[in-house]
Amino acid sequence: MIREYCRPTSLDEALSLLTEEAKDRKPLGGGTHLSRQQEAAFGVIDLQEIGLDRIATTDQGITVGAMTRLDQLMATPEVDLEIMRAIQIDAAENIRNMATLGGWLITSDGRSILTTVLLTLDATSTWEPGKQKIRLGDWLPLRNQAPPGVLMTEVAWAPTTHVAFEYVARSPKDRPILVVAVARWGSGRTRVTLGGFGDTPILAMDGPDSSGADVASRDACFEADDQWASAQYRREVAAKLAVRCVQRLDGFNGSEV
Ligand SMILES: Cc1cc2nc3c(=O)[nH]c(=O)nc-3n(C[C@H](O)[C@H](O)[C@H](O)COP(=O)(O)OP(=O)(O)OC[C@H]3O[C@@H](n4cnc5c(N)ncnc54)[C@H](O)[C@@H]3O)c2cc1C
């Protein structure tokens, strides 16, 4: 239950409110998750006026402010079409209008395609205080235990990487029970991540090329048993989805990569 609301106009002001001793205050992104929390009374620091909703693209990569709404991300031409497709499957239009990238990464579980794709892209998040940068692969498994700061300010990834994902769900509108995402860099480096189960997506492979993506995906599902599908089913399907992703990436013109 929200018992205090503050809307700072600068990052410094937001940080001082969030770090004030003996105050239980949380950053407020789009509020789609936070506004449903009823179990305890807490204050919220609304981040909408502190300038964290900008998207910058350079040769080095794309940097997306943590307050960027999912629909804003989808409307950005520099954003890979696979990221747009992931958002479209993950979130209905009303959620896309409100939810922010930061709030999504903090709350989404292993069944999020967007989070699976950003993990594949080896995205990095930046946290305050201290401008600490941490790769999603290092942060996601520990995000409930040891946050690197009180506020995520941005998320960045390389724009020239080619990425593809494939998924299975019980119906087109249902959440996935398995997602395989593959990213490939110009050097041939290939990362494979899996989602559709568990608390967060997981890394299956980070290798010099795509060979073994199917075996790595199969092995990563060793314990992927839950109420939606057996590990054995996921093992078999993961290998096939990984092959499909690699075939799609092979279809890109080599000079583009
Ligand atoms: C109807 C509905 C359907 C959904 N479907 C899915 C789904 O299919 N898959 C899925 O994975 N999730 C789903 N979700 C959950 C979704 O991941 C979150 O509701 C949403 O993305 C949170 O974003 P937000 O910006 O609204 O965050 P908020 O609700 O504002 O905040 C969420 C949490 O993140 C923290 N936070 C927010 N921004 C920051 C920041 N910049 N730095 C530090 N902490 C921050 C807040 O303090 C809070 O703890 C669904 C939610 C709803 C309401």
The ligand as an SDF file (V2000), in Angstrom:
LIG
                    3D

 53 58  0  0  0  0  0  0  0  0999 V2000
   -1.6490   -7.1830  -16.5090 C   0  0  0  0  0  0  0  0  0  0  0  0
   -0.1780   -7.5000  -16.3510 C   0  0  0  0  0  0  0  0  0  0  0  0
    0.4040   -8.4500  -17.1940 C   0  0  0  0  0  0  0  0  0  0  0  0
    1.7450   -8.7770  -17.0520 C   0  0  0  0  0  0  0  0  0  0  0  0
    2.2950   -9.7180  -17.8800 N   0  0  0  0  0  0  0  0  0  0  0  0
    3.5810  -10.0450  -17.7420 C   0  0  0  0  0  0  0  0  0  0  0  0
    4.1980  -11.0100  -18.5990 C   0  0  0  0  0  0  0  0  0  0  0  0
    3.5420  -11.5770  -19.4760 O   0  0  0  0  0  0  0  0  0  0  0  0
    5.5010  -11.3180  -18.4100 N   0  0  0  0  0  0  0  0  0  0  0  0
    6.2300  -10.7120  -17.4420 C   0  0  0  0  0  0  0  0  0  0  0  0
    7.4060  -11.0260  -17.3150 O   0  0  0  0  0  0  0  0  0  0  0  0
    5.6860   -9.7880  -16.6150 N   0  0  0  0  0  0  0  0  0  0  0  0
    4.3920   -9.4400  -16.7420 C   0  0  0  0  0  0  0  0  0  0  0  0
    3.8540   -8.4960  -15.9170 N   0  0  0  0  0  0  0  0  0  0  0  0
    4.6840   -7.8870  -14.8740 C   0  0  0  0  0  0  0  0  0  0  0  0
    5.4990   -6.7700  -15.4600 C   0  0  0  0  0  0  0  0  0  0  0  0
    6.8150   -7.2840  -15.5990 O   0  0  0  0  0  0  0  0  0  0  0  0
    5.5080   -5.5870  -14.5350 C   0  0  0  0  0  0  0  0  0  0  0  0
    4.1980   -5.2840  -14.1070 O   0  0  0  0  0  0  0  0  0  0  0  0
    5.9890   -4.3100  -15.1970 C   0  0  0  0  0  0  0  0  0  0  0  0
    6.8590   -4.5160  -16.2320 O   0  0  0  0  0  0  0  0  0  0  0  0
    6.6630   -3.4050  -14.1900 C   0  0  0  0  0  0  0  0  0  0  0  0
    7.0540   -2.2100  -14.8320 O   0  0  0  0  0  0  0  0  0  0  0  0
    6.6900   -0.8160  -14.1890 P   0  0  0  0  0  0  0  0  0  0  0  0
    7.5030    0.2150  -14.9100 O   0  0  0  0  0  0  0  0  0  0  0  0
    5.2300   -0.6100  -14.1680 O   0  0  0  0  0  0  0  0  0  0  0  0
    7.2940   -1.0090  -12.7360 O   0  0  0  0  0  0  0  0  0  0  0  0
    6.7390   -0.5370  -11.3120 P   0  0  0  0  0  0  0  0  0  0  0  0
    5.4670   -1.2170  -10.9790 O   0  0  0  0  0  0  0  0  0  0  0  0
    6.7560    0.9410  -11.2300 O   0  0  0  0  0  0  0  0  0  0  0  0
    7.9200   -1.1140  -10.3960 O   0  0  0  0  0  0  0  0  0  0  0  0
    8.1840   -2.4860  -10.3240 C   0  0  0  0  0  0  0  0  0  0  0  0
    9.3680   -2.6960   -9.3700 C   0  0  0  0  0  0  0  0  0  0  0  0
   10.5500   -2.2050   -9.9470 O   0  0  0  0  0  0  0  0  0  0  0  0
   11.1120   -1.1710   -9.1260 C   0  0  0  0  0  0  0  0  0  0  0  0
   11.6470   -0.1580  -10.0500 N   0  0  0  0  0  0  0  0  0  0  0  0
   10.9810    0.4210  -11.0710 C   0  0  0  0  0  0  0  0  0  0  0  0
   11.8170    1.2200  -11.7690 N   0  0  0  0  0  0  0  0  0  0  0  0
   13.0220    1.1370  -11.1530 C   0  0  0  0  0  0  0  0  0  0  0  0
   14.3010    1.7210  -11.4090 C   0  0  0  0  0  0  0  0  0  0  0  0
   14.5250    2.5480  -12.4490 N   0  0  0  0  0  0  0  0  0  0  0  0
   15.3350    1.4150  -10.5770 N   0  0  0  0  0  0  0  0  0  0  0  0
   15.1380    0.5830   -9.5220 C   0  0  0  0  0  0  0  0  0  0  0  0
   13.9570   -0.0150   -9.2350 N   0  0  0  0  0  0  0  0  0  0  0  0
   12.9170    0.2680  -10.0490 C   0  0  0  0  0  0  0  0  0  0  0  0
    9.9850   -0.6660   -8.2590 C   0  0  0  0  0  0  0  0  0  0  0  0
   10.4470   -0.0910   -7.0530 O   0  0  0  0  0  0  0  0  0  0  0  0
    9.2070   -1.9610   -8.0440 C   0  0  0  0  0  0  0  0  0  0  0  0
    9.8210   -2.7310   -7.0240 O   0  0  0  0  0  0  0  0  0  0  0  0
    2.5260   -8.1400  -16.0490 C   0  0  0  0  0  0  0  0  0  0  0  0
    1.9480   -7.1620  -15.2240 C   0  0  0  0  0  0  0  0  0  0  0  0
    0.6230   -6.8270  -15.3740 C   0  0  0  0  0  0  0  0  0  0  0  0
    0.0230   -5.7420  -14.4790 C   0  0  0  0  0  0  0  0  0  0  0  0
  1  2  1  0
  2  3  1  0
  2 52  2  0
  3  4  2  0
  4  5  1  0
  4 50  1  0
  5  6  2  0
  6  7  1  0
  6 13  1  0
  7  8  2  0
  7  9  1  0
  9 10  1  0
 10 11  2  0
 10 12  1  0
 12 13  2  0
 13 14  1  0
 14 15  1  0
 14 50  1  0
 15 16  1  0
 16 17  1  0
 16 18  1  0
 18 19  1  0
 18 20  1  0
 20 21  1  0
 20 22  1  0
 22 23  1  0
 23 24  1  0
 24 25  2  0
 24 26  1  0
 24 27  1  0
 27 28  1  0
 28 29  2  0
 28 30  1  0
 28 31  1  0
 31 32  1  0
 32 33  1  0
 33 34  1  0
 33 48  1  0
 34 35  1  0
 35 36  1  0
 35 46  1  0
 36 37  1  0
 36 45  1  0
 37 38  2  0
 38 39  1  0
 39 40  1  0
 39 45  2  0
 40 41  1  0
 40 42  2  0
 42 43  1  0
 43 44  2  0
 44 45  1  0
 46 47  1  0
 46 48  1  0
 48 49  1  0
 50 51  2  0
 51 52  1  0
 52 53  1  0
M  END
$$$$
